[in-house]
Amino acid sequence: TTAVALCEGHNVFLSDTDVVFYRDPIQYAFHEANIMITATKILPNIAYWGGTFFSDQPKQYYTLNNGVVFYRSNAITNAFALTLAANCVNGLKDRHDPEQGFLQKIFNQNMVNHSLVLQPCTKL
């Protein structure tokens, strides 16, 4: 659904149902950012859940938490979302995901494999 909405030219803001906003979150979306997402520090022994994404912290591993994410519709973001959707579907064909974290892991793998760089918010 996200990929379809993006390809139709709509920006997409997603959040888990346990997230509560006391103000309109859209007003905080940076106009320069294609994807805004929350990140959580992780230990290197579970690096497959994330990567070293932030230019100002090259040795710290993070997992990107797509429980709160904003996508800006443009060619790069749309291609990323389509690749993510295809990889999720292909990754689940004929197998069970015991960790039930396929989207989280595949999202992070796509960020690493396609060398997408995240800039810290302070730089924007």
N, C-alpha and C positions, 0 to 999 in steps of 0.2 A: 504494500500500500504506500509506503514511504517513497519507494522508487517511482511508482506511477505518479504520485502527486508532484514530485520533483520534476519529472519529465514533462508534466503538463504546465510547468512554470511556477508552481506554488512553493514558497518556503515552507519548511516543516519543523514544528517544535513538538518533541515527544517527551513525556515524563511518565515514570511509573505511577501507579495509582496511590502509592503510599507517600508521594511527595505533595506537600501543601505549600501553596504560594500565597503570601499575604499582600503581594503587589503584582501588577502585570509584569511577567518576566520578559515579554517581548521588547519592552523599552530598554532592556539591558543588552540586547543582541548587538554586538559590534558590527558596524557596517562593513568593516574590512575583512571580517572572518567568514570563511566558507562553511566551517563546522565549528560549533562551540559544544564542548562536552566536559563532563566532570571526570576527574582522574583521582585514583587512589594509589598511594605508595604500596609497593609489594616487594618481597624479598627476591633476590636473584634465583633462588632454587625453584620458584614458580614463574620464571620469566616467560614461559609459553602462554601465560595469561596476559602478557603485555609486552612492554619494551622500554627502551630509553628514548622517549619521545621529545623531551623538552630541551631546547638548545642551551638553556642556562643551567641545566642539571644533567650533563651527559652520562653520568655514572649511576643515576638513580632510576630504578625500574618502576614503572607505573602500569596499572591496568586502566584502560579507558572504560568508564562506566556509562553505557548507553541508556541508563535509566533516566538521564536528563541530557537531552541533546537537541541542538538546533542545526538544521541543514539549510543553507542558502542555495536556491536553485540556480545552477550554472553548469556548464559543460563538464567541469572537473568533478564537482560534487555529484552530479547525476550519474556519471560513469562509475564513480566509487560506489554509489548506492546500488546500481544495477549489478556490479561485480559482487558486492556483499550479498545481495539477494540470491544470485546464482550460486555462489559458493556455499551459502547456508543450505539451499535445497540439495545441491550435489553432495554436501557433507553428511546429510541425513538419509540419503537414499540407502535402503537395505541395511541400515544399522541403527542401533540404539545409542543414545548419548547418556551414559550413566551419570555424568556430572550435570547434565542439563544446562550447560553453559556454552552451547555451540555458538550462539550469536555473539556472546562476549569474546570468546576466543577467536572466532573468525574475523570479527571486526578489528581486533588488535592485530591479527596476522596480516590483514589487508593493509593496515597502516604501516606495518614494518616492511612488507613485501613490495609495496609501491612507493616506499621512501617518502611518505607524506610527513611533513615536519610540522610540529605544533609549536607555536610561539607562545611564551607565557603572556598572560593577560596584561601584565605590566608593560609589555612592549607594544601592545596595541593602544 
